[in-house]
Each structure stands twice: as structure tokens, then as C-alpha cells.
Amino acid sequence: MTDKTFTLYWRTGQREVVVGPSIEEACTLGGGSIGALDFYQHGDVNTHVWDSSTARWNHRNNNLWKRGKL
């Protein structure tokens, strides 16, 4: 089976890129508990930013960039 790249977004506000044949195996290789995973995406991507005031991941969008929020 060919390895794939996944971006993990943890509930701690950390983003991690891991590689494995499946998301399950890639998470195990990443060293974190699957219960602490907020969500993941296929590939090496950086589409969300952590908001420490709400403890949530927010999708990056151009309006926030233009207003200097990110």
C-alpha cells in the first residue's frame, strides 16, 4: 500500500503532518491519541488557524487576512 500524507489538527491547537498508508496508521505514527484529534485533512495543508480565545480551529479566509486578523 502506498503511503499518504495527512494534516492532523489536534484539540490542543497543534497542527501536525504525518505519513502512513491510512489515517488510522498515520495517527498512530504521529504519537497522539485519536480522541485528542479534532479533525484531519488529506495532504500537507494549512487551511485552519487556532483561535486560543475560543479553543477552536477557524478556516482561513481572505477577509480575515485583509483585516489583519491572521
DOTOR-281474 format. One line per field, with one value per residue: residue in three letters; x, y, z of N, C-alpha, C, CB in turn; residue number from 1. Coordinates in steps of 0.2 Angstrom, whole numbers, always signed. Glycine has a CB too. Example, Ala and Ser with C-alpha at 12.3 -4.5 7.8 and 13.67 -1.06 7.14 Angstrom:
resn <- c(ala; ser)
n.X <- c(+66; +64)
n.Y <- c(-28; -11)
n.Z <- c(+39; +35)
ca.X <- c(+62; +68)
ca.Y <- c(-22; -5)
ca.Z <- c(+39; +36)
c.X <- c(+66; +64)
c.Y <- c(-16; +0)
c.Z <- c(+39; +39)
cb.X <- c(+57; +70)
cb.Y <- c(-22; -3)
cb.Z <- c(+45; +29)
resi <- c(1; 2)
// end
This chain:
resn <- c(met; thr; asp; lys; thr; phe; thr; leu; tyr; trp; arg; thr; gly; gln; arg; glu; val; val; val; gly; pro; ser; ile; glu; glu; ala; cys; thr; leu; gly; gly; gly; ser; ile; gly; ala; leu; asp; phe; tyr; gln; his; gly; asp; val; asn; thr; his; val; trp; asp; ser; ser; thr; ala; arg; trp; asn; his; arg; asn; asn; asn; leu; trp; lys; arg; gly; lys; leu)
n.X <- c(+4; +3; +10; +2; -1; -6; -14; -15; -26; -25; -34; -27; -22; -12; -4; -1; +9; +8; +13; +7; +0; -14; -26; -28; -17; -7; -10; -7; +7; +10; +9; +0; -16; -31; -42; -39; -39; -45; -49; -44; -35; -33; -17; -3; -7; -13; -25; -32; -33; -28; -38; -35; -43; -56; -53; -54; -52; -52; -57; -46; -48; -50; -55; -52; -38; -36; -41; -31; -32; -26)
n.Y <- c(-6; +11; +25; +39; +57; +66; +80; +83; +90; +95; +95; +102; +113; +111; +108; +95; +86; +70; +54; +39; +23; +24; +34; +30; +23; +32; +42; +34; +34; +47; +49; +53; +53; +46; +51; +64; +71; +83; +86; +80; +82; +77; +77; +89; +102; +119; +125; +130; +140; +142; +147; +154; +160; +155; +142; +134; +128; +139; +141; +148; +163; +174; +187; +188; +189; +201; +210; +210; +200; +188)
n.Z <- c(+0; -4; +4; +12; +14; +28; +36; +53; +64; +80; +96; +105; +99; +90; +75; +64; +52; +45; +39; +31; +27; +29; +37; +50; +54; +51; +61; +73; +71; +72; +86; +94; +104; +96; +101; +105; +93; +83; +69; +53; +37; +20; +13; +14; +21; +26; +31; +41; +56; +73; +86; +101; +110; +109; +109; +97; +80; +66; +49; +37; +29; +15; +19; +33; +32; +25; +34; +44; +54; +54)
ca.X <- c(+0; +6; +9; -2; +1; -12; -13; -19; -27; -26; -38; -23; -20; -6; -5; +5; +9; +10; +13; +5; -4; -21; -27; -28; -10; -3; -11; -3; +14; +10; +10; -6; -22; -36; -48; -37; -39; -51; -50; -39; -36; -28; -11; +1; -11; -13; -31; -35; -29; -31; -40; -34; -48; -61; -50; -56; -49; -56; -54; -43; -51; -46; -57; -48; -31; -37; -42; -26; -34; -22)
ca.Y <- c(+0; +17; +30; +45; +62; +69; +85; +82; +96; +92; +99; +107; +119; +110; +105; +90; +82; +63; +50; +32; +20; +25; +39; +27; +21; +39; +45; +30; +36; +54; +48; +56; +49; +48; +55; +71; +74; +87; +83; +79; +83; +74; +81; +94; +108; +123; +129; +132; +144; +140; +153; +152; +163; +150; +135; +131; +129; +143; +141; +154; +165; +181; +193; +189; +191; +208; +214; +209; +196; +182)
ca.Z <- c(+0; -4; +10; +10; +18; +31; +41; +59; +68; +87; +100; +109; +94; +86; +68; +63; +46; +46; +33; +33; +22; +31; +43; +57; +55; +52; +68; +77; +70; +75; +93; +98; +105; +91; +104; +105; +86; +81; +63; +48; +30; +16; +10; +18; +20; +31; +29; +48; +61; +80; +90; +108; +115; +109; +108; +91; +73; +61; +42; +35; +23; +13; +23; +39; +30; +23; +40; +48; +60; +55)
c.X <- c(+4; +5; +6; +0; -6; -10; -18; -20; -29; -30; -34; -21; -14; -8; +1; +4; +12; +9; +11; +1; -12; -21; -26; -20; -5; -4; -7; +4; +15; +11; +5; -12; -27; -41; -46; -37; -45; -53; -44; -41; -31; -23; -8; -3; -11; -19; -35; -30; -32; -32; -40; -40; -55; -59; -53; -52; -54; -52; -52; -47; -49; -49; -54; -41; -31; -37; -36; -27; -29; -15)
c.Y <- c(+6; +22; +36; +50; +65; +75; +84; +89; +94; +97; +103; +113; +118; +107; +101; +87; +76; +60; +43; +30; +22; +31; +36; +25; +27; +42; +41; +33; +43; +54; +51; +51; +51; +52; +63; +75; +77; +85; +83; +81; +79; +79; +85; +100; +113; +128; +132; +136; +143; +147; +151; +155; +158; +143; +131; +133; +133; +142; +148; +156; +172; +187; +194; +191; +198; +212; +213; +205; +190; +184)
c.Z <- c(+0; +2; +7; +15; +21; +36; +47; +62; +75; +91; +105; +105; +90; +80; +67; +56; +47; +39; +35; +27; +23; +36; +50; +59; +55; +58; +73; +77; +72; +82; +97; +99; +100; +94; +105; +98; +85; +74; +59; +41; +26; +13; +16; +17; +26; +30; +35; +52; +68; +83; +97; +112; +115; +109; +103; +85; +69; +54; +41; +29; +21; +17; +29; +38; +29; +29; +45; +54; +60; +54)
cb.X <- c(-5; +5; +16; -9; +5; -15; -14; -16; -33; -20; -43; -17; -19; -1; -6; +5; +12; +7; +19; +2; -4; -25; -33; -32; -7; -6; -19; -4; +15; +4; +17; -8; -25; -38; -49; -30; -37; -49; -55; -36; -36; -32; -14; +8; -18; -6; -36; -39; -28; -25; -48; -27; -50; -65; -52; -64; -47; -56; -60; -35; -59; -48; -65; -48; -29; -42; -49; -23; -41; -24)
cb.Y <- c(+0; +21; +31; +44; +68; +63; +92; +77; +101; +91; +95; +103; +125; +105; +111; +85; +86; +60; +50; +32; +13; +19; +43; +20; +16; +44; +44; +23; +35; +58; +52; +63; +49; +42; +52; +71; +68; +95; +88; +72; +91; +70; +85; +94; +107; +128; +124; +127; +151; +137; +156; +154; +170; +152; +131; +134; +123; +150; +139; +153; +166; +182; +192; +182; +187; +209; +212; +215; +194; +177)
cb.Z <- c(+6; -11; +13; +10; +15; +35; +38; +63; +65; +91; +105; +111; +99; +90; +63; +68; +40; +52; +29; +40; +22; +33; +42; +57; +49; +46; +70; +76; +62; +73; +95; +95; +112; +88; +111; +108; +81; +82; +59; +49; +28; +10; +5; +17; +18; +32; +26; +51; +60; +84; +88; +110; +112; +103; +115; +90; +70; +64; +38; +33; +24; +6; +25; +43; +24; +18; +43; +50; +59; +49)
resi <- c(1; 2; 3; 4; 5; 6; 7; 8; 9; 10; 11; 12; 13; 14; 15; 16; 17; 18; 19; 20; 21; 22; 23; 24; 25; 26; 27; 28; 29; 30; 31; 32; 33; 34; 35; 36; 37; 38; 39; 40; 41; 42; 43; 44; 45; 46; 47; 48; 49; 50; 51; 52; 53; 54; 55; 56; 57; 58; 59; 60; 61; 62; 63; 64; 65; 66; 67; 68; 69; 70)
// end
